[in-house]
Amino acid sequence: MQHQQDPAGSNSPGYSANKDAHLKRLRRIEGQVRGLQRMVESDTYCIDVLTQVSAATKALEAFAVSLLEEHLGHCVAGAIQAGGQEAEDKVKEASAAIARLVRS
């Protein structure tokens, strides 16, 4: 599905306002994952690696929740304001995304 056009007529995704912060956060997560690679390469103790896996997982989950909040507040809210089938589709799409996040 495409992203919702906002009231100003822009066709940008809901996270656009925080794009720089999101990219910074993703670079930090990328650094955590690269750190995991280094830990394995250097034969770090299993529990220490698992601790870092948990930290990287939590960071990704926090990013996902933030992105979901922005999607609900921008894309879904905009579709609901417009009404019709698109509103129903956006709600179903968001529900499916939430279900995927909960299962992961």
C-alpha positions in Angstrom: 0.0 0.0 0.0 1.1 3.6 -0.6 1.4 6.1 2.1 -1.4 8.6 2.9 -1.3 12.1 1.5 -1.3 14.5 4.4 -3.7 17.6 4.5 -1.0 19.8 3.0 -1.0 17.7 -0.1 2.3 16.1 0.6 2.6 12.4 -0.2 5.3 11.6 2.4 5.4 8.7 4.9 4.4 9.2 8.5 7.9 9.1 9.7 9.2 11.9 7.5 9.2 14.5 10.3 11.6 12.3 12.3 13.5 10.8 9.4 17.0 12.0 10.6 16.4 10.7 14.2 15.2 7.3 12.7 18.3 7.1 10.5 20.5 7.9 13.5 18.8 5.2 15.6 19.1 2.6 12.8 22.9 3.4 12.4 23.2 2.8 16.2 21.4 -0.5 15.8 23.7 -1.4 12.9 26.7 -0.7 15.1 25.3 -3.0 17.7 24.9 -5.8 15.1 28.4 -5.2 13.8 29.6 -5.5 17.4 27.9 -8.9 17.6 29.9 -10.0 14.5 33.1 -8.8 16.2 32.2 -10.7 19.4 31.6 -13.9 17.5 34.8 -13.4 15.5 36.8 -13.0 18.7 35.1 -16.0 20.4 33.4 -14.0 23.1 31.6 -16.0 25.8 28.1 -17.1 24.7 26.2 -15.4 27.4 27.9 -12.1 26.7 26.9 -12.4 23.0 23.3 -13.3 23.9 23.2 -10.3 26.2 24.1 -8.1 23.3 21.6 -9.9 21.0 18.9 -9.0 23.5 20.0 -5.3 23.5 19.9 -5.2 19.7 16.5 -6.9 19.6 15.1 -4.4 22.1 16.5 -1.5 20.1 14.8 -2.8 16.9 11.6 -3.4 18.8 11.6 0.2 20.1 12.3 1.5 16.6 9.3 -0.6 15.2 7.0 0.7 17.9 8.0 4.3 17.2 7.4 3.8 13.5 4.1 2.1 14.1 3.0 5.1 16.3 3.8 7.5 13.5 2.0 5.3 11.0 -1.1 5.2 13.1 -1.0 9.0 13.8 -0.4 10.0 10.2 -1.3 7.4 7.6 -4.1 5.6 9.4 -5.6 8.8 10.9 -5.5 10.5 7.5 -7.3 7.5 5.9 -9.9 7.5 8.6 -10.6 11.2 8.1 -11.0 10.5 4.4 -13.3 7.6 5.1 -14.4 4.9 2.8 -12.6 1.7 1.7 -9.1 3.2 2.2 -9.9 3.7 5.9 -10.9 0.1 6.3 -7.8 -1.1 4.4 -5.4 1.1 6.5 -6.9 -0.2 9.7 -6.6 -3.9 8.5 -3.0 -3.2 7.3 -2.1 -1.7 10.7 -3.7 -4.6 12.6 -1.7 -7.0 10.6 1.5 -5.1 11.2 0.8 -5.1 15.0 0.1 -8.8 14.9 3.5 -9.4 13.2 5.2 -7.3 15.8 3.6 -9.1 18.7 4.5 -12.5 17.2 8.1 -11.6 16.6 
